[in-house]
């Protein structure tokens, strides 16, 4: 995504990198994929070398896989000119976590090589959020993981967008925010974060982009009874 304030292009930012290719994964649907992800990214105008910043909302397998790609039998950063950013609290938690073999494999091939290359930046994100760059802010939405982040975008014209990450994992959670996921580290905190994030967007012009939403993936949030609903917004062409 290209963020522009006035006539000045600040950077090309990628939020989360997906599952990745050729990686050993316990989930059969994610194992040893051979997709055209990088070809599609390049065709859209964003070849890997053009990316300046990679924001990782959290360190789960399906959000960090394209951090790296295999070159001559080694995992190397896919976006060599980018800084990779995640929460300091998030990284510290996993550093002290008793990982099972699949999660350790994921760190070995998708997180540690970025650290070894000196490209991973850990940032402190206070409760009120932190501006990472003009128009790009990180919002703490803990629960899914200890310092899961949502991403708020603000354009030069004042338009706003919100990337949910896994704080809101499925549209049904707008109507029923108490529905959680079996992999939430702290289900109660995850629900609270979800309610707070939805309340902040409800009734505003903020375009909500659901990281895992099926089409339509974008819309505006409105209050609906005791919950919320998504009013889809068709993509501009």
N, C-alpha and C positions, 0 to 999 in steps of 0.2 A: 504494500500500500504506500502511496506517495503522499506525504504531508507537506502542505504548502501554506505558508503564512505570507500574505502579500504576494510578491512576485518571486520570493526566494524559496527554493526547494531545500528543505531541511535534511531529509533523509528518506531512504526506503526502508520500511520497517516490516518485518514478518512476525506475526503473533502465533506462536506454537508451530511446530514443524511436522506433526503427524507421526505416522508409524515407521516410515523408512523402508528401504529396499534391502533384501538379502540378509535379513537379521534373524537370528535364532530366537523364536518366541514360543512360549507355552501355549498361547492362544492360536489354534490352527488357522483362524481367519487372518492373523497378523504375521504368520510365520513365512519367512523367505519370500517376501513379496517381490514382484517385478513389475512395477508400475511406471507410467510415463510422467511422474510428478514433476521432475525437473524440466522435462521438455515442455510441459504445459505452462510451468512458471515462466520459462524463457519466452514461449510464444506470447504470453500475456505482456511481455515487455520487461520482465524482471529476471534476467539471468542470475545465477548464484553470485557471481562476482560483483553484482550491482547492489546487493543487500548490505546496508550499513548497520542495522540493528535487528537482533532477534530477541523478542520478549517471550520468556517461558512463564506461562501462568502458574505452572506447577510441574513437578518432576514425575509425571506418570508416563508409562511406556508409549501411549498413543499421542503424546504431546511433544516428545523429544527425539523421535526416531530419525528424522531427517536432519538433526543436528550434525550428523556425520554421514559419510559415504565411504565405501571401500575403494581404496586405491593401492594396487600392488600388495594386496593381502593385509593392509592396515586400515584402521578406521581413522579418517581425517576429517576436520571440519568441512562441512558442505559449503559454508559461507565464509570463506577465509578472510574477507575484508570487513566482516561484521564483528561487533561486540555482542556477546550473548548475555542477557540480563535475567536474573531471577532474584527472589527474596533471600536475604542472608539467613533468616529464620528457617525458611524452607530447606535450604542446603544443609544447614546445621542439623536439622531434625534427621534427615536421611543419613547423614554421616554417623550418627549414633544409633541408627535403627538396625535391629537384627534382621537383615534382608534374607529372604529365601533365594534359592538359586536363580529363578527367572528374573527377579528384580535386580540381583547382582549382575546378571548378564546384561541387562539393559543399561545399568550404570557403566559397566565396562566398555560397552560399544558406543554409547550415545552421550554420556555426560563426562566421564573421565578424560576422553581424548580432547574435549574442548577445554577442560581445565589445564591439561598438560600443554596445550598450545598457548596458554595464557590469554584466552579469549573470553573467559567467564567472569562477569562482573556481578558481585553480590551487593544488593542495595537494601537499605533500611527503609521500610514502608510504615510510617506511623498510622494510627487509626483513621486520621483524616485523609490519608492518601499522600502520594508524592508525585510531583511533576518530574518526569524523566527527561522531557524535552518540551519546547513550546508546543502546546496542543496535544500532548501525550502524557496522561497521568495513570499511575498504578493505584488501584483501590484494593485494600486488604479485604478478602472475603473468606476467612478461614473456616475450616470444617471438613471440606473435601480432603484437604491436606492442611498442616498447621499454618501455612502462610500462603494459601491459594490467593491468586490475584485476578481481579477483573481489570479491564483496560478501558479507560475513558478517553475519547478523542474529541477535540474541539477545533473546528475549522476557523479560518480567518473571518468568515461571515457569521460566526457564532453558532453554527449548526453543531449538534452533538451526536455522538454515537457511543455505544457501550458494547464491548465484547465480553460475553459472560464467562468464558472459560467453562469449567465444570460446576460453577456455582449454581447455574441453572442448566441442568444436563439435558432436559427434555421439556417440550412445551407443556406437557401435562402438569408440570410443577408450577406453572403459573396459576392454574386453577386450584391445585392441591400442593402447596409448598411443603407440607409435612412429609410428602413422599421423598424418600432419600435413596441412596445407593448403598449396596453392600460393601463398597470399598471406601466409604466415607470414614475418615479417621475419627471424627467427632460428629456423629449424626445430629445431635442437638444444636451444636454450633453451626453446622452446615445449614440447617433449617433457618436459624436466625439470620445468617448472612444472606440467604436467599430472599427472605422476607424484606430485609433492609434494602437489598439491591433493587428488588422489584418496586418497592415503595418509592425509592428515589427516582425511578424512571416513569412511574405511572402518571398519566395525565400531562406529560410533557411532550415536546417534539423530539426527544431523544430516540434515535434509531437503535434498536436493540438487535444485536447480531449474536444469535445462538451458536456457539462453537460446534455443538453436536446436533443442532436442529435439522430435521429433514426439511425439504422445501415446503413452504417458504421459510428461509432461514433468517429473514429480517422483518422487523415490524415495530410497531409502537405499542406500548403497554397501556392498557386501560384497566380501571377498577371494574370488577364484575362480581357482584354479590360480596361474598366473603373472601374472594380471591382476585385474580387478575386474568386477563386474556390478551392474546397477541393479535393486533390488527395488522395483517400482512401488508408489506410495501413492495410493489413490483420493482425489480431492478431497472435502473435507467440504462439505456443502450446508446 
